[in-house]
Amino acid sequence: MSGTAIPVERTALLVCDLQNDFIHPDGAYGRAGQTAPEILALPERVKPLADLLRSRGGWVISTNFTLVPGRGGEPMISPHLKSLRPFLAKGDFQPGSWGHRTVDALQPVDVEVEKVAYSAFYMSRLEWVLRKCGVERLLVCGIVTNGGVASTVRDAHVREFDAVLLEDGCAAFSREVHEVSVAALRPVCRVASVATMLEEVANQ
């Protein structure tokens, strides 16, 4: 259970996959019509918390889904993902590209970490970055609740980070899937609203 003992400067807003290729209408998912209103609303909803953390010495760290370019620049896509998202193409989610970048509303982020699987901790430098930054508490937001968010929260738990799931700071492609996923995470971490964490951070 999270408390207020962890100082703001050891707290990070962990932004999962809020990237142009997922969110922006000109990104890979937007061009394919693969989105949901709840997802599109997230950057502006969590922006006040990102801004407050920055002003108080906390961290904004984003984990960015990545399609690693291979031979000829063709993206390395797992068969599972390719069957789910056949529209993904060369250049989508490519490191260094506009689409790969965290959305403008949440810039500037302090550190961007490439991720290649649901969990942002899997085969990435995320844990190393968090330890280097002295981060002990993660306020987790982003997409999708049942995928990258849930996997990352569970991995944060086993690594003994104090994780707080921002219930209205994450979303899935359906409200029902989101709610079931949040319920499943309640035994793993604290669940709180963006407004609650804004108040707590402001009063620390």
C-alpha positions as CSV (number, residue, x, y, z in Angstrom):
1,M,0.0,0.0,0.0
2,S,1.3,3.4,-1.0
3,G,1.8,6.2,1.5
4,T,3.1,9.7,1.5
5,A,6.4,8.8,3.0
6,I,8.1,8.6,-0.4
7,P,9.2,12.2,-1.4
8,V,8.1,13.8,-4.6
9,E,11.7,13.8,-6.0
10,R,11.6,10.0,-5.7
11,T,8.3,9.8,-7.6
12,A,7.9,9.3,-11.3
13,L,4.9,9.5,-13.6
14,L,5.4,6.4,-15.7
15,V,3.8,7.0,-19.1
16,C,3.1,3.8,-21.0
17,D,2.9,4.0,-24.8
18,L,1.3,7.5,-25.1
19,Q,3.1,8.0,-28.5
20,N,2.2,9.7,-31.7
21,D,1.8,6.4,-33.6
22,F,-0.8,5.3,-31.1
23,I,-2.5,8.6,-30.3
24,H,-2.1,11.2,-33.1
25,P,-4.6,11.0,-36.0
26,D,-1.5,11.0,-38.4
27,G,0.1,8.1,-36.5
28,A,0.0,4.4,-37.4
29,Y,-3.1,3.6,-35.4
30,G,-4.9,6.8,-36.2
31,R,-4.4,6.3,-40.0
32,A,-5.9,2.8,-39.5
33,G,-8.8,4.0,-37.5
34,Q,-7.7,2.0,-34.5
35,T,-8.5,4.2,-31.5
36,A,-11.1,4.9,-28.8
37,P,-12.3,8.2,-27.2
38,E,-11.0,7.1,-23.8
39,I,-7.5,6.6,-25.2
40,L,-7.5,10.0,-27.0
41,A,-8.4,11.8,-23.8
42,L,-5.5,10.5,-21.7
43,P,-2.7,12.9,-22.6
44,E,-4.6,16.1,-21.5
45,R,-6.0,14.3,-18.5
46,V,-2.6,13.4,-17.0
47,K,-0.8,16.5,-18.2
48,P,-1.5,18.5,-15.0
49,L,0.1,15.7,-12.9
50,A,3.1,15.6,-15.2
51,D,3.5,19.4,-14.9
52,L,3.1,19.3,-11.2
53,L,5.7,16.6,-10.7
54,R,8.2,18.5,-12.9
55,S,7.7,21.6,-10.9
56,R,8.2,19.8,-7.6
57,G,11.3,17.9,-8.6
58,G,9.6,14.6,-9.6
59,W,10.2,12.7,-12.8
60,V,8.3,12.1,-16.0
61,I,9.5,8.9,-17.6
62,S,7.9,7.4,-20.7
63,T,8.1,3.9,-22.0
64,N,7.7,3.8,-25.8
65,F,6.6,0.8,-27.8
66,T,9.2,0.0,-30.4
67,L,9.3,-1.9,-33.6
68,V,13.1,-2.6,-34.1
69,P,14.0,-2.1,-37.8
70,G,15.8,-5.1,-39.2
71,R,17.2,-5.9,-42.7
72,G,16.1,-3.2,-45.2
73,G,14.4,-1.3,-42.4
74,E,11.6,-3.8,-42.2
75,P,10.2,-3.9,-38.7
76,M,10.6,-6.9,-36.5
77,I,7.0,-7.8,-35.7
78,S,5.9,-10.9,-33.7
79,P,3.5,-13.1,-35.5
80,H,1.0,-12.5,-32.7
81,L,1.1,-8.7,-33.2
82,K,1.1,-8.9,-37.0
83,S,-2.1,-10.9,-36.9
84,L,-3.8,-8.5,-34.5
85,R,-2.5,-5.3,-36.3
86,P,-1.9,-6.2,-40.0
87,F,-1.7,-2.4,-40.8
88,L,1.7,-2.0,-39.1
89,A,4.3,-1.1,-41.7
90,K,7.9,0.0,-42.3
91,G,8.7,3.1,-40.3
92,D,5.9,2.7,-37.7
93,F,7.2,2.9,-34.1
94,Q,10.7,3.2,-35.4
95,P,13.3,4.6,-32.9
96,G,14.0,8.2,-33.4
97,S,10.9,8.8,-35.6
98,W,8.1,11.2,-34.9
99,G,5.6,8.4,-34.5
100,H,7.8,6.7,-31.9
101,R,8.0,9.9,-29.8
102,T,5.8,10.6,-26.7
103,V,2.9,13.0,-27.6
104,D,3.6,16.7,-27.4
105,A,1.1,17.2,-24.5
106,L,3.4,15.4,-22.1
107,Q,6.7,16.8,-23.2
108,P,9.3,17.3,-22.1
109,V,9.8,13.9,-20.6
110,D,12.9,13.3,-18.6
111,V,13.8,9.9,-20.0
112,E,12.3,7.9,-22.8
113,V,12.8,4.1,-22.6
114,E,12.3,1.8,-25.6
115,K,10.1,-1.2,-25.0
116,V,9.6,-4.3,-27.2
117,A,6.9,-6.2,-25.2
118,Y,3.9,-5.7,-23.0
119,S,5.9,-5.1,-19.9
120,A,8.1,-2.0,-20.1
121,F,10.6,-3.9,-17.9
122,Y,11.2,-6.8,-20.3
123,M,14.6,-6.6,-22.0
124,S,14.7,-2.8,-21.5
125,R,16.8,-0.4,-19.5
126,L,13.8,0.8,-17.5
127,E,14.8,-0.6,-14.1
128,W,18.3,0.7,-14.5
129,V,17.0,4.2,-15.3
130,L,14.6,4.2,-12.3
131,R,17.4,3.2,-9.9
132,K,19.8,5.8,-11.4
133,C,17.1,8.5,-10.9
134,G,16.4,7.3,-7.4
135,V,12.8,6.6,-8.2
136,E,10.9,4.5,-5.6
137,R,7.3,5.3,-6.5
138,L,5.6,5.0,-9.9
139,L,2.3,6.7,-10.8
140,V,1.4,4.6,-13.8
141,C,-0.7,5.8,-16.7
142,G,-1.1,5.1,-20.4
143,I,-2.3,2.3,-22.7
144,V,-3.7,-0.2,-22.8
145,T,-4.9,-1.1,-19.3
146,N,-5.1,-4.8,-20.0
147,G,-1.8,-5.0,-21.9
148,G,1.2,-2.8,-21.4
149,V,-0.1,-1.1,-18.3
150,A,-1.1,-4.3,-16.4
151,S,2.1,-6.1,-17.3
152,T,4.3,-3.2,-16.3
153,V,2.5,-2.7,-13.0
154,R,2.9,-6.4,-12.1
155,D,6.6,-6.3,-13.0
156,A,7.0,-3.1,-10.9
157,H,5.4,-4.9,-8.0
158,V,7.9,-7.9,-8.1
159,R,10.7,-5.4,-8.3
160,E,9.4,-3.7,-5.1
161,F,8.6,-0.3,-6.6
162,D,5.7,1.4,-4.9
163,A,3.2,1.4,-7.9
164,V,0.0,3.4,-8.0
165,L,-2.3,2.8,-10.9
166,L,-4.0,5.9,-12.1
167,E,-7.4,4.5,-12.8
168,D,-8.6,7.4,-15.0
169,G,-5.1,7.9,-16.4
170,C,-5.2,4.7,-18.4
171,A,-7.6,3.2,-20.9
172,A,-8.3,0.2,-23.1
173,F,-10.2,-0.2,-26.4
174,S,-13.4,-0.9,-24.4
175,R,-14.6,0.4,-21.1
176,E,-15.5,-3.1,-19.9
177,V,-12.0,-4.4,-20.6
178,H,-10.5,-1.4,-18.7
179,E,-12.7,-2.0,-15.6
180,V,-12.0,-5.7,-15.4
181,S,-8.3,-5.0,-15.7
182,V,-8.3,-2.4,-13.0
183,A,-10.2,-4.8,-10.7
184,A,-7.6,-7.5,-11.3
185,L,-4.8,-5.1,-10.3
186,R,-6.3,-3.9,-7.0
187,P,-4.6,-6.8,-5.0
188,V,-1.2,-5.8,-6.7
189,C,-1.0,-2.1,-6.2
190,R,-2.9,1.0,-5.0
191,V,-5.5,2.3,-7.4
192,A,-6.2,6.1,-7.4
193,S,-7.5,8.9,-9.5
194,V,-5.4,11.6,-11.2
195,A,-7.1,14.2,-9.0
196,T,-6.3,12.3,-5.8
197,M,-2.6,12.1,-6.8
198,L,-2.6,15.7,-7.8
199,E,-3.8,16.6,-4.3
200,E,-1.3,14.3,-2.6
201,V,1.7,15.5,-4.5
202,A,0.7,19.2,-4.0
203,N,0.5,18.7,-0.3
204,Q,3.8,16.9,0.1
